[in-house]
Amino acid sequence: MRGLDSLTFDATSLTLQGDQQNTRTWFTASGDRVTLCALPRQPGYRAVAGDLDAIRAKTRDQAAQYGGAIVEVELCDIGGVAAIREILKIPQKPTGMGYMGSFSLPLSDRAYLITAACPERGITGMRDTAIFAKLLQSGEIKFEDGAAAPAGWMADPYDPSILGPPARNRADDEAYDTLFPDHPLSRVRGLLRQIGGSVQIAGEADGA
């Protein structure tokens, strides 16, 4: 199995902490963590459309173990390889929400996992509060008789019958990232764009 040096990406804005076994770790200037793991290939694990529902269900269950939820689980092309892009939201203690973004790259003879972990710092909940108030005022979300939560605010992105909490809410929409550039979800998406757009893999890439 090829090691960590076989996959590279733009890490110019990151500070390398070092390698430990099969994992390489960097940090951003604000303290967000990025890791690259080289793993054995998992038989039957593929980034193909026919497996997407099962991948989403597995990721949803994994997030739920930590009291969290999925923000997105999609297929993408990374360095010419069919990959899986995921973003999860996980509650922090005592308050706030952390976000974990990742690319899973299953190749013919190995796999790579790239993660970006961004915690919420300072005053928490500002993005959710601001967008909630905006949508409530515009009537895009509203409280129905007897409901504890407003309709249209929170639901799993792929199964609307899962209302949470926890679940993805309207404030998690990418359209609001520019309004809240320091929010951990905005930072996660920024790191995924930087990494995903620059990945290079040495040797033959085969995601089948």
VEXFI-329528 format. One record per residue (C-alpha): x, y, z; residue number from 1; residue in one letter. Coordinates in steps of 0.5 Angstrom, whole numbers, plus 500, padded with zeros to 3 digits. Layout:
BEGIN
x,y,z,k,r
X,Y,Z,NUM,A
...
//
This chain:
BEGIN
x,y,z,k,r
500,500,500,1,M
503,507,498,2,R
504,512,504,3,G
502,519,506,4,L
507,522,501,5,D
503,519,495,6,S
497,524,496,7,L
499,532,496,8,T
494,538,496,9,F
495,545,497,10,D
498,546,504,11,A
501,553,504,12,T
496,556,509,13,S
497,550,514,14,L
502,549,519,15,T
505,542,519,16,L
505,539,526,17,Q
508,532,524,18,G
506,525,522,19,D
504,519,527,20,Q
503,512,524,21,Q
499,513,518,22,N
496,520,519,23,T
499,527,518,24,R
497,533,521,25,T
496,540,520,26,W
493,546,523,27,F
491,553,520,28,T
493,560,523,29,A
486,560,527,30,S
487,553,530,31,G
483,548,526,32,D
486,541,524,33,R
487,538,518,34,V
489,531,517,35,T
491,526,512,36,L
490,518,513,37,C
493,513,509,38,A
489,506,510,39,L
488,499,507,40,P
482,499,502,41,R
476,497,505,42,Q
472,491,500,43,P
466,494,497,44,G
467,501,499,45,Y
466,505,493,46,R
464,512,491,47,A
459,510,486,48,V
452,513,485,49,A
448,506,487,50,G
451,506,494,51,D
450,513,496,52,L
444,512,500,53,D
447,507,504,54,A
453,511,505,55,I
449,517,507,56,R
445,512,512,57,A
452,510,515,58,K
454,517,516,59,T
448,519,519,60,R
448,513,524,61,D
456,515,526,62,Q
454,522,527,63,A
448,520,531,64,A
453,517,536,65,Q
456,523,538,66,Y
449,527,538,67,G
450,530,531,68,G
447,530,524,69,A
449,530,517,70,I
450,537,513,71,V
452,534,507,72,E
454,527,504,73,V
455,527,496,74,E
460,524,491,75,L
465,528,488,76,C
471,528,483,77,D
478,529,487,78,I
484,529,483,79,G
481,525,478,80,G
478,520,483,81,V
471,518,485,82,A
470,521,492,83,A
465,522,498,84,I
465,529,501,85,R
462,529,508,86,E
460,535,513,87,I
458,533,519,88,L
455,538,525,89,K
457,535,532,90,I
455,539,539,91,P
461,542,543,92,Q
461,542,551,93,K
459,546,554,94,P
456,550,548,95,T
456,551,541,96,G
457,546,535,97,M
463,543,531,98,G
464,542,524,99,Y
467,536,521,100,M
469,536,513,101,G
472,530,510,102,S
474,527,503,103,F
474,519,503,104,S
478,517,497,105,L
477,509,495,106,P
482,507,490,107,L
484,500,487,108,S
489,498,492,109,D
488,503,498,110,R
484,509,501,111,A
485,516,503,112,Y
481,520,508,113,L
482,527,509,114,I
479,531,514,115,T
478,538,517,116,A
475,540,524,117,A
473,547,525,118,C
470,548,532,119,P
466,554,534,120,E
469,559,538,121,R
467,565,542,122,G
460,567,542,123,I
456,561,539,124,T
450,561,535,125,G
450,567,532,126,M
449,565,525,127,R
443,560,527,128,D
440,566,531,129,T
441,571,525,130,A
438,567,520,131,I
432,564,524,132,F
430,571,525,133,A
431,573,518,134,K
427,567,515,135,L
421,568,521,136,L
420,575,519,137,Q
420,574,511,138,S
415,568,513,139,G
420,563,510,140,E
419,559,516,141,I
413,559,521,142,K
410,556,527,143,F
404,552,526,144,E
399,551,531,145,D
402,546,537,146,G
408,546,534,147,A
415,546,538,148,A
419,548,532,149,A
418,552,526,150,P
416,548,520,151,A
421,549,514,152,G
427,550,519,153,W
430,544,521,154,M
431,537,517,155,A
435,532,515,156,D
438,534,508,157,P
436,527,504,158,Y
430,525,509,159,D
425,530,511,160,P
422,525,515,161,S
428,526,520,162,I
427,533,523,163,L
431,533,529,164,G
434,536,533,165,P
440,535,531,166,P
439,536,524,167,A
441,540,518,168,R
438,547,519,169,N
437,553,514,170,R
443,557,517,171,A
447,551,514,172,D
446,553,507,173,D
452,555,503,174,E
449,561,501,175,A
450,564,508,176,Y
458,563,508,177,D
460,569,506,178,T
455,573,511,179,L
459,569,517,180,F
466,567,514,181,P
469,566,521,182,D
463,561,523,183,H
466,554,523,184,P
462,551,517,185,L
464,557,513,186,S
471,555,515,187,R
470,547,513,188,V
467,549,507,189,R
473,554,505,190,G
478,548,507,191,L
475,543,503,192,L
475,548,497,193,R
482,549,498,194,Q
484,542,499,195,I
479,538,494,196,G
481,543,488,197,G
489,541,489,198,S
489,534,490,199,V
494,530,486,200,Q
495,523,487,201,I
502,519,485,202,A
501,513,481,203,G
495,510,477,204,E
488,512,480,205,A
482,507,480,206,D
476,509,484,207,G
472,503,482,208,A
//
